[in-house]
Amino acid sequence: MSSPTLFKLKFWGTRGSIPCPGKETVKYGGNTTCFELTCGSKRIIIDAGTGIRALGKKIMMEEGNFLDAELFFTHTHMDHIQGLPFFAPLYNPASDVRLHAGHLSTNDDYDLRGIIGTMLMKDPVFPVPSSLIEKACSFSDYFVGHVFELGDGIVIRTGQLNHPNGACGYRIEFAGKSIAICTDTEHYEGRIDENVVELAKEADVMVYDSAYTPEEYPKFKGWGHSTWEEAIKVAEEADVKQTFLFHHDPSHNDEKMDEIAKEAAAVREGVRPAIEGEEIEL
């Protein structure tokens, strides 16, 4: 049984865009986005990239196939949902998983249930229908800015991120500590993104989209991602304690990620790339 004040973050997937497993990405990982947060006895999952499959396997092996959890999506681009059909606990009708997304609430054409049921888990894209997981799931589309109070002192604040088709950042507060998840997002030229600063204000941990190096960024301007230099600007403005660079570009092998880690650490203490499988206990 975990401590009632245990607050822990685990990276199950740190990569952006597409999985890139192999000998050149062993250190930092090749799975796409998935976070697991432990808040006392409660579990919160953010995003369902390919990393969520390993999380599901762990739950099945250690806890049985029943899951009671919140699953929040930053958005529904493929690298953030592609692992969902392979998340084994959802196939147990007794599981109770609440799925939430905030980037679709102003869009009359799409909602979270529809994207999963008619786009992701639908012939001819995927042969297993979403009806096999829907008994275990509930779906909600909220408006960005909504504050979730989950009981036991857990508060989740939401904020708009700068990303094509929209995305939501999250600030999770528990036991006097806070974690800010700020991916996927692109910085603005000439000014800091106040939405991100608000999410990250005095956070113990900030995870920030750092897909590109500053040298690479001009080629990908408008694609919805940022750099490690911009992560440091936000960390300084928001007075963040620890900053984890995230959404590693699939072209960045371990050697390149080591270079980025060295460059970032030379500018600000407490800044480094997130590593798949790593746990941070607050």
TIMI-786459 format. One record per residue (C-alpha): x, y, z. Coordinates in steps of 0.25 Angstrom, whole numbers, plus 5000, padded with zeros to 4 digits. Example, Ala and Ser with C-alpha at 12.3 -4.5 7.8 and 13.67 -1.06 7.14 Angstrom:
// TIMI-786459
504949825031505549965029
//
This chain:
// TIMI-786459
500050005000500650144996500750255006499550345006500450465002501250394991501350484979502150414967502350434952502750324943503150344928502550224920502850294907503750414904503750414889502950504879502350484866502650334864503250224872504750194869505150074877506550024874508050014879508250164876507050204886507250114897507650214908506550314906505450224900504750204887503250204892502250314889501650404900501050344913501150394927500750324940500550404953500250344966499550424976499450344989498550234985498050294972498650274958498550384947499050354933499350464923499350424908499250284902500450284892501150144891501750154905500450124911500549984906501649954916500850024927499649934924500549804924501149854938499749874943499249734938500449664944500549734958499049774961498149684952497449744940496549834948496849984947496250104953496850234948496750364941497350374927497550514922497950544907498750674904498150654890497850544880498950544870499350404867500650394875499750424888498650324885499250214877499550124889498150124894497650004887498749924893498549964907498049834913497249874925496249944916495749804912495249774925493849824926494049834941495049944940494650084942495550184934495050324932495550384919495650544917496050634906495950784906496450824892495150774885494050844893493950964883493950874871492550834866493050724857493850634867493850584881494750494889493850374888493650394873495150404870495450274877494250204872494150244858495550284854496550204863495850074866495050054853495149974840496049984832496950054841496849954853496149824853495749824868494449914870494450014882493149944887494049844894494649954903493450044905492949974916494150004924494250154919493450284921493750404912493750554915494050674907494350794916494650944913496050984915496251054928495350954935495950914949495750764953495650734968495850584969495750564984496850544994497350684991497750654977497450774968497750774953497750914946497650924930498251024921498251054906499551014898500051064885499850944876499150914862497750864865497950904879498550844892498350854907499450864918499250814932499650854945499450744956499550784970499550694982500150684996500750824995501450794982501250824967501550764954501350834941501150764928501350854916501450774903501150784891501350934890502151044882502751164887502351304882503451394876503751514884502851484896502751374906501451284906500651334919499751204918501051124920501651214931500351204939500251054938501751044942501751154953502751114964502450964960503350854966503450794953503150844939503150754926503350844914503250814899504750824894504650744881505650824874506950894876507051044874507751014861506750924856505451004860505451104848505150984838503950934847503351074851501851054851501850904854501550924869502750894876503850964884505350964888506150934901506551084901505051124901504851024913505951094921505251224918503951174924504651114935505351244939504051324937503251224945504251194956504251044953505050954962505350834952505050834937505050714928505150734913504150644906503550604892504950564887505050574872505150424866506350474859507050504872507850374876508450354890509750424885508950544881508150544894509450544902509850664895508550744897508650694912510050754913509650884906508450904915509050874928510150974925509151084924508251054936508350954947507250844949506950834934507050704926506450614916505350524921505750374921504750264918504450174930504950284940504250314953504250454960503750454974503350584980
//
